[in-house]
Amino acid sequence: MDAKITLSFDQAIIERAKKYAEAQNMSLSRMMELILDKITTKQYDSLEDFPISDWVNTIAEGKAEYKTAQKTRKKMKDEYYTRKK
């Protein structure tokens, strides 16, 4: 059963991801589902342990960077609304 989720990404990333998904004959939703399925079906202690496949690297620019610093809820909320402007 499908369920809906709302996520926020940088607009440029969304556009690149949509183009990539279309080239693969799949929706962006299904592509994200595939990525999340791969991440959650194996045991990884952190994102740094997750092997980034070549096809993910093709839609990214530069080296993958993981931001794991803890942020307060207020800080995340402020950043979210700042990006929306």
VOBA-1610 file (N, C-alpha, C; in pm, whole numbers, padded with zeros to 5 digits, always signed):
BEGIN
Met+00085-00117+00000Met+00000+00000+00000Met+00090+00124+00000Asp+00062+00215-00088Asp+00138+00340-00095Asp+00088+00438+00010Ala+00180+00518+00062Ala+00148+00626+00155Ala+00222+00749+00107Lys+00171+00865+00138Lys+00235+00990+00096Lys+00327+01043+00204Ile+00431+01114+00159Ile+00528+01177+00249Ile+00569+01310+00185Thr+00595+01408+00266Thr+00640+01537+00215Thr+00786+01557+00254Leu+00869+01586+00156Leu+01012+01610+00178Leu+01050+01743+00115Ser+01153+01805+00165Ser+01203+01930+00109Ser+01347+01910+00060Phe+01372+01950-00065Phe+01504+01940-00125Phe+01535+02072-00196Asp+01660+02095-00223Asp+01701+02208-00305Asp+01638+02193-00443Gln+01585+02301-00498Gln+01513+02297-00625Gln+01599+02241-00739Ala+01726+02277-00742Ala+01814+02228-00849Ala+01830+02075-00840Ile+01837+02022-00720Ile+01849+01878-00702Ile+01722+01809-00750Ile+01609+01867-00717Ile+01481+01811-00760Ile+01474+01803-00912Glu+01512+01909-00978Glu+01507+01911-01125Glu+01599+01806-01185Arg+01721+01794-01133Arg+01814+01691-01184Arg+01760+01553-01158Ala+01704+01531-01039Ala+01651+01400-01004Ala+01532+01364-01092Lys+01445+01459-01121Lys+01330+01433-01209Lys+01377+01392-01348Lys+01476+01463-01401Lys+01529+01429-01533Lys+01591+01290-01532Tyr+01664+01260-01427Tyr+01726+01128-01417Tyr+01620+01019-01409Ala+01520+01038-01324Ala+01414+00938-01308Ala+01341+00918-01441Glu+01313+01027-01511Glu+01244+01016-01640Glu+01328+00937-01740Ala+01458+00960-01741Ala+01547+00887-01831Ala+01550+00738-01798Gln+01520+00705-01673Gln+01517+00564-01630Gln+01377+00504-01641Asn+01284+00582-01698Asn+01144+00539-01713Asn+01079+00505-01580Met+01102+00591-01482Met+01036+00573-01352Met+01003+00710-01295Ser+00911+00710-01202Ser+00875+00836-01136Ser+00979+00868-01030Leu+00984+00995-00993Leu+01074+01036-00886Leu+01037+00964-00756Ser+00909+00946-00733Ser+00865+00875-00613Ser+00919+00733-00609Arg+00909+00662-00720Arg+00959+00523-00724Arg+01111+00519-00710Met+01179+00618-00767Met+01325+00622-00754Met+01364+00640-00607Met+01296+00732-00538Met+01325+00754-00396Met+01290+00630-00314Glu+01180+00564-00350Glu+01142+00441-00282Glu+01251+00335-00296Leu+01306+00322-00416Leu+01414+00227-00442Leu+01537+00259-00357Ile+01575+00386-00353Ile+01691+00427-00274Ile+01668+00399-00125Leu+01551+00438-00074Leu+01522+00417+00068Leu+01513+00268+00102Asp+01461+00189+00009Asp+01455+00045+00030Asp+01595-00014+00042Lys+01685+00028-00047Lys+01822-00022-00042Lys+01892+00018+00088Ile+01869+00140+00133Ile+01933+00187+00255Ile+01882+00110+00377Thr+01752+00087+00382Thr+01692+00031+00504Thr+01689-00121+00510Thr+01722-00189+00402Thr+01720-00336+00407Thr+01853-00396+00448Lys+01954-00314+00463Lys+02084-00361+00510Lys+02121-00286+00635Gln+02211-00341+00710Gln+02253-00280+00836Gln+02372-00187+00811Tyr+02350-00060+00830Tyr+02455+00041+00821Tyr+02456+00118+00951Asp+02574+00134+01009Asp+02584+00208+01135Asp+02564+00358+01113Ser+02600+00407+00996Ser+02584+00548+00965Ser+02576+00564+00814Leu+02543+00684+00769Leu+02538+00710+00626Leu+02675+00696+00561Glu+02780+00722+00638Glu+02915+00708+00584Glu+02945+00564+00544Asp+02877+00466+00606Asp+02898+00325+00574Asp+02821+00282+00450Phe+02723+00360+00408Phe+02640+00324+00294Phe+02716+00346+00164Pro+02730+00240+00083Pro+02803+00257-00044Pro+02715+00329-00146Ile+02761+00443-00191Ile+02687+00519-00292Ile+02715+00457-00429Ser+02610+00415-00495Ser+02628+00350-00625Ser+02658+00453-00734Asp+02708+00405-00845Asp+02745+00493-00955Asp+02627+00574-01006Trp+02509+00513-01013Trp+02394+00586-01068Trp+02351+00700-00978Val+02372+00690-00848Val+02342+00802-00760Val+02446+00912-00782Asn+02570+00873-00798Asn+02675+00972-00822Asn+02653+01049-00951Thr+02583+00991-01048Thr+02561+01061-01174Thr+02467+01179-01158Ile+02381+01178-01056Ile+02291+01292-01037Ile+02342+01388-00931Ala+02452+01355-00869Ala+02512+01442-00768Ala+02626+01520-00832Glu+02657+01632-00771Glu+02771+01709-00818Glu+02877+01707-00710Gly+02994+01664-00745Gly+03103+01660-00648Gly+03091+01542-00555Lys+03177+01541-00456Lys+03183+01433-00359Lys+03060+01438-00267Ala+03006+01321-00235Ala+02892+01315-00143Ala+02934+01367-00006Glu+02851+01450+00052Glu+02880+01507+00182Glu+02762+01480+00274Tyr+02790+01420+00388Tyr+02685+01388+00484Tyr+02696+01482+00603Lys+02589+01547+00633Lys+02587+01638+00747Lys+02516+01566+00861Thr+02591+01525+00960Thr+02533+01447+01069Thr+02529+01524+01201Ala+02564+01652+01198Ala+02560+01731+01321Ala+02416+01743+01369Gln+02399+01733+01498Gln+02266+01745+01556Gln+02221+01890+01553Lys+02098+01911+01510Lys+02040+02044+01507Lys+01916+02044+01596Thr+01891+02159+01652Thr+01770+02170+01732Thr+01650+02180+01638Arg+01535+02146+01690Arg+01412+02155+01611Arg+01390+02298+01561Lys+01417+02396+01646Lys+01400+02536+01607Lys+01493+02572+01492Lys+01619+02527+01500Lys+01717+02556+01395Lys+01672+02496+01261Met+01624+02372+01264Met+01577+02307+01141Met+01455+02381+01085Lys+01365+02422+01173Lys+01246+02495+01130Lys+01285+02628+01066Asp+01377+02702+01129Asp+01423+02829+01074Asp+01488+02810+00937Glu+01571+02706+00921Glu+01635+02678+00793Glu+01531+02645+00686Tyr+01431+02568+00724Tyr+01325+02531+00631Tyr+01254+02654+00579Tyr+01213+02742+00667Tyr+01139+02861+00626Tyr+01229+02960+00551Thr+01358+02963+00581Thr+01450+03049+00508Thr+01460+03003+00363Arg+01466+02872+00340Arg+01474+02818+00204Arg+01347+02842+00125Lys+01234+02849+00192Lys+01106+02867+00126Lys+01088+03008+00069Lys+01168+03103+00119Lys+01151+03244+00076Lys+01198+03265-00065
//
